[in-house]
Amino acid sequence: MSVSDLSCLTRHTDGGRVLVDDLGKRYGGAAGVDAVAGVSLDIAPGEFVAVVGASGCGKSTLLRILAGFEAPTSGTVEVGGRPVTRPGPDRGVVFQDYGLFPWLTVAENVRFGLRQRGTPRRRAGQIADAFIEVVGLTRFADRFPGELSGGMQQRVAIARVLANDPAVLLMDEPFGALDALTRTQMQHELRRLYREAGTTVVFVTHSIEEAVYLADRVVVMTGGAAKGVPGHITEVFPVLLGDDRDVNAADFNALERAISERVHAG
Amino acid sequence: MSSPTTGRSAAAGRAALGFGVLAGIVGLWHLGVRGQWVLVFDIKMAFLPEPAQVARLLWDFAFGGVFDDAFSGTLWQHLWASTGRVLAGFGLAAALAIPLGVLMGRYRLVHAAFDPAVNLFRPIPATAWVPLILLIIGFGSQATIFLITLSAFFPILLNTVAAVREVPPRLVEAAQMLGTSRANVLLKVVVPASTPGIVSGLRIGLGLAWVILVLGESNGIEWGLGSMITLAREQVRTDRVVVGMIVIGLAGFLSDRILLHGLRGIFRRRPLVRAT
């Protein structure tokens, strides 16, 4: 079953536009430190944008503000035309550490958001089953997260947010805790899911290769509180490599190198 | 991970070890009484009944037919009365402490409001409450239940507060981004996530309930293991005191097992109770 077949089960929200304008985040009051400053970004509906940068450059802070977990100290953030003030089901988040509920089975985890938003039990069950099938975990539907490998848990987390039909998918180093082989496999699956689901994706990673493999545009952030300069966007690279990307191709490597130089130039 | 067979035989081995230590204690007790040992703290073993004598008395206490006096066969009636008080006091403590603990653990304001009062009342031992309770409640069942509630309340409360505070913020964020209401974040995420800690608090509270039982039942109660022990002491019947102690120990042990396995039965494979 493909995700497009699932559109009859969900309301299938179209991807949302993400508009970030002159965003700033300061920790510790007036005399505190600026984690990010002057960040502006316009992400088209259905676009896949990767944000790369060294540790502490503020890329995760940006994502947490988009999610509504943290409030900006200056600037504005809009998703789907509405200002972001708190977390909401229009913005599904996939965390590096999965954030699954350990006392719920795989099926119950995937149903959770639907049930909380008032979807009737039967229908929520059908939608959850369909998304569990999409991520290939039907045989594990009645298992608990603690009984699954990291890669499987992250598949559950992705199914959980996709079942909730978000306009934007926010992913914070989602494959950072996985081994190299699983990571490659998950990247491959995510590309397939993304093409079928049509949501907007903001994907934070420190792997440039991952960013180039997945994204339509790669945003490079540098600086950060530790560097004495607030985290900011230095450059945005469009990725014009088509749909079938080969990590060993010359143009792929050239782009990867160009982005890497920009990241490390600071 | 060990295979089921080796796991089971290892468990059997551990059980055998535990029974071995128990048997050793009983053996030393027997030898000490026979040899009239005097131990540290001036413990005069000669004043103790022998294990075999206690076993016979325990049998008579439970089933009668050995001595056939007023004591014979009355265990169940004492145990029934005591269990009722333990359950009432423990149940009331849990019903008060868990909701308060969840709110104190989750909301700073509730914590700020109740924390000073909790810390002021908590160090007052149950024994210090007894004179006041006798004056304002009087002897009897109600005073006992009140004492048990008071004693079981604090460990349940403190464990609940600690468990709620240790709930990973990530789980709350996950619930929020899925569109969960504030009330359901508390009920569907914070409460289950803190359940292992709450259960630990319940087990400590239930154990304390049996400890405090003897104190509460030592005044103005006809039926109850505590009153039975108190009467035996007044009659200088060391053997009956020891029998009463053994029954309370067993009752406390069994109630803990029942609580734990009852909860495991409800939760089934859900990881909501800490492995022991």
Chai-1 contact restraints between the chains, C-beta under 6 A:
chainA,res_idxA,chainB,res_idxB,connection_type,confidence,min_distance_angstrom,max_distance_angstrom,comment,restraint_id
A,A67,B,M177,contact,1.0,0.0,6.0,A-B,restraint_1
A,F69,B,E173,contact,1.0,0.0,6.0,A-B,restraint_2
A,P87,B,Q176,contact,1.0,0.0,6.0,A-B,restraint_3
A,P87,B,M177,contact,1.0,0.0,6.0,A-B,restraint_4
A,P89,B,L178,contact,1.0,0.0,6.0,A-B,restraint_5
A,P89,B,G179,contact,1.0,0.0,6.0,A-B,restraint_6
A,V93,B,M177,contact,1.0,0.0,6.0,A-B,restraint_7
A,G99,B,R170,contact,1.0,0.0,6.0,A-B,restraint_8
A,G99,B,A174,contact,1.0,0.0,6.0,A-B,restraint_9
A,P102,B,P271,contact,1.0,0.0,6.0,A-B,restraint_10
A,W103,B,P192,contact,1.0,0.0,6.0,A-B,restraint_11
A,W103,B,R270,contact,1.0,0.0,6.0,A-B,restraint_12
A,W103,B,L272,contact,1.0,0.0,6.0,A-B,restraint_13
A,F112,B,L178,contact,1.0,0.0,6.0,A-B,restraint_14
A,G113,B,L178,contact,1.0,0.0,6.0,A-B,restraint_15
A,G113,B,G179,contact,1.0,0.0,6.0,A-B,restraint_16
A,Q116,B,G179,contact,1.0,0.0,6.0,A-B,restraint_17
A,Q116,B,T180,contact,1.0,0.0,6.0,A-B,restraint_18
A,R117,B,G179,contact,1.0,0.0,6.0,A-B,restraint_19
A,G146,B,P271,contact,1.0,0.0,6.0,A-B,restraint_20
A,N164,B,L178,contact,1.0,0.0,6.0,A-B,restraint_21
